[in-house]
């Protein structure tokens, strides 16, 4: 069994002559083989890493302006998974778990500024053992008290949440094969939910949800074959909902919602438990509700 642990802390945090300085702590537990852990800390941050599988790698950076952050990493799934966490804000919380049949999965979380942001990533792998190859990215680059949650199963799925603003909530759940979805928020007090790929023989689904103003609410459910959803909300206080055959619809459904005015409501529903073919729906609202 060969495991590797690399840690570094700032000289200031260890200075005997300055006991009043807060110190960071890092706890690492390894029970598998050939695992690697890299931890770099300054100030008063906490890192907890548990590796109970083989050939996994975890990297945590809590430095520069980072203060009072907590990172919890658990790798107890398959092999060859990687996790990278970068916390530079204040009072942030990151939880990343790779479990079940997760194999060749990768998760990256960046809390680059702001205070009291929360990010959670869970990667479960596919139902069958083997390489799942899922990729998750969460970036909270600016703002306070944002929450981002990613849950992945299936194989070769790609999930991204980016939040720039404050008091935003983003939840993204992906399954099936070759599915991808992203939530991009540039504003405050937005809510975004995507649940994509709950089979019925799902093929190449794509979902995008962009909110570039304040107080918007966007929801996407998706499955079926060559389906794609775009939601762009470029003004404030809008509500957008798209369904697309959940569950049992299919074929080449496509939906697009763009709301350039304020206080609007848009809803698209395609399939409704029945088989649909070649459907397409577009909603654009440029005035105020």
N, C-alpha and C positions, 0 to 999 in steps of 0.2 A: 504494500500500500504506500503510495507516494502522494501526499497532499502538500500544497504550497500555500503559505500565508505570508503576505507582504503588507506591513502596516507602516505608516509614518504619521507623526504628529509634529506640530510646530514646537520650536525650542521654547517659545514663550509659555506654552502650556505645560512644559515640564520643568520650568525654571524653579529650582529649590528656593531661590532668594525671593520669589514672588508667590507665596502660597495663596494669595487672594485671587489669583487668576483662575477662572473656571477651566475645567479640564474635560476633554472628550473621553468617551468610553466606547470600546469595540469588543463585542463578544462573538467568537467564532466557534462553531461546533461542526466537526467533520467526521462522518462515519463511513463514507464511501471511499473509492479509490480514485487517484489522479485528479482531484479537485484543486481549483486555484481560487484564492481570495486575495484581492487587492483593496486596502483601505487607506485613505488619506484624510486626515482630520486636523482641523484647527478649532479653537474656541471651545464651546461647550455643546457638542453634538453627540448623538448616540447612534451606534450601528450594531445590529444583531443579525448574524448570518448563520443559517443552518443548512448544511449540505449532507443529505442522506442517500444520495445516488452517486453515480460515477461520472468522471470526466466533465464536470460542470465548472463554470467560471462565473465569479461574481466580483464586480468592481464598484466601490463606493467612494465618492469624493464629497467631503463636507469641509469646505475651506473658503478662503477669501472672506466674504461678508457673512458666511453661514453661522447662525447662532440658534441654539435650541431646537435643532432639527432631529428627527428620528427616522431611521431607515431600518425596515425589517425585511429580510430576504430569506425565502425558504425554497430550496431545491431538493425535492424528494420524488421526482418523476423519473424520466428516462435519462439518457446520456446526452452529452454534447449540447447542453443548454447554456445560454449566456445571459447575464443581467448586468446592466450598467446604470448606476444612479449618480446624479450630480445635483447636490443641494447647495444653493448659495444664498438662500433667503433666510427668513426668521420663522421659527416655530412650525416648519413644514413637516408633514408626515408622508412617508412613502412605504407602501407594502407591496411586495412583488412575490408571487408564488408560482412556481412551476412544478406541477404535480401530475398524478395520473400517468397517462402515456405520453406526456410531453417529451419530445426528442427533437434535437436540432432547432428548438425554439429560441427566440431572442426577444428581450424586453429592454427598452431604454426609457428612462424617466429623467427629465430635467426640470428642476425647480430653480430657475435662474435668478429670480428676485421675488420680492413681495413677502407677505407674512401669512402664516396659518393656512397655507395651501395643502390640499390632501390629494394624493394620487394612489390608485390601487390597480394592479394588474394581476390577473389570474390566467394562467395558460395550462389547459388540461390535456392537450394533445388530441389525437384521434381516438375513436372507439377501439380500433384495432391497433396493436403494437406496431411500431415502425416509425420512420421519420415523419414528423408532423410539419416541421418547417414553418411555424407561425411566427409572425413579426408584429410586435406592438411598440408604439411610440407615444409617449405623453410628454408634452412640453407646456409648462406654465411659466411663461417668460416674463410677464408683468402683471401686477395686480395682487389683490389679497383675497383670502377666503374662497378660493375656487376649489371645486371638487371634480375629479375625473376618475371614472371607473371603466376598466376594460376587462372583458371576459372573452377568452378565445378557446374554441375547440376546433375539431376538424383538421384539415391539412392545407398548408400554403395560404393561410389567410393573412391579411395585412390590415391592421387597425391603427389609426392615428387620431389623437386628440390634441389640439393646440388651443390654449386659452390665454388671451391677452386682455385683461380687464379684471373686474372684481365681482365676487358673489355669483359666479357662473357655475352651473352644474352640467356635466356631460357624462352620459352613460352609453357605452358601445359594447354590443355583444355580437360576436361572429362565430359561425359554425360552417359546416359543409366543406367544400373544396374550392380553392382558388377564388375565394370571396374577399372583397376589400371594401372598406368604408372609412370615412374620415369626418371628423367634426372640427371645424375651424371657427373660433370665436374671437372677434375684435370688438369688445364692448363689455357692458356689465349687466348683471341681473338676467342673464339668459339661461334657458333650459334647453338641452338637446338630448334626445334619446334615439338611438338606432339599435334595432334588433334585426339582423340580416342573416339569411342563409339557413333557416330551419327547414332544410331540405325542400319539400317534394322535388327530388332529383335536381337539386339546385346546380346551375351551371353559370359561371361567370357573372354573378351579381355584382353590381357596383352601386354604392350609395354615397352621396356627398351632402353635407349639411353645413352651410356657411351662414354665420350670423354676424353682421358687421355694424350692428347698432345695439341699443340697450332694450332690455325688457321683452325679448322675443322668446317664443316657445316653439320648438320644432320637434316632430316625432316621425320616425320612419320604421315601419315593419316591412320586411321583404323576404321573399323566397321565389321559387319558380325559376325558369330557364334564363334567357338572356335579358333579364330585367335590369333597369338602371333608374335611379332616382337622383334628381338634383333639387336642392332647396336653397335658394339664395334670399336672404332677408336683409335688405340694405337700409331699411328704416326701422323705427322703434315700435315696440308694443304690438307686434304681429304674432299670429298663431298659424302654424302650417302643419298639416297632417297628410301623410301618404301611406297607403297600405300595400297595394300590389299583391293580391292573390293569397293572402295569409289565412289559412294555409291550404294549398290545394290548387291554386291557380298556376299559370305558367305561360309558356311561349314567349314571345318577344315584347312583353309589356315595357313601357317607359313612361315616366312621369317627371314633370319639371314644374316647380313652383318658384316664382320670383316676385317678391313684394317690395316695391320701391316707395310705397306710401306707408302711412302710419295707421295703426289700429285696425288692421285688416285680418280676416279669417279666410283661410283656404284649405280645402280638404279634397283629396283624391283617393278613391278606393277602386281598385281593379281586381276582379276575380271573385271575391267574396265566396270562397270555398268552391267555386266552379272553375272549370277549365276555360281559360281565356286565350285568344289568339291575336297577335299583331296589334294590340291596343296601344294607344299613346294619348297622353293627356297633358295639356299645358295651361297653366294659370299665371297671368301677369296682372298685378294690381298696382297701378301707378298713382292712384289717388288715396286719400285718407278715409278710414272707415267711419 
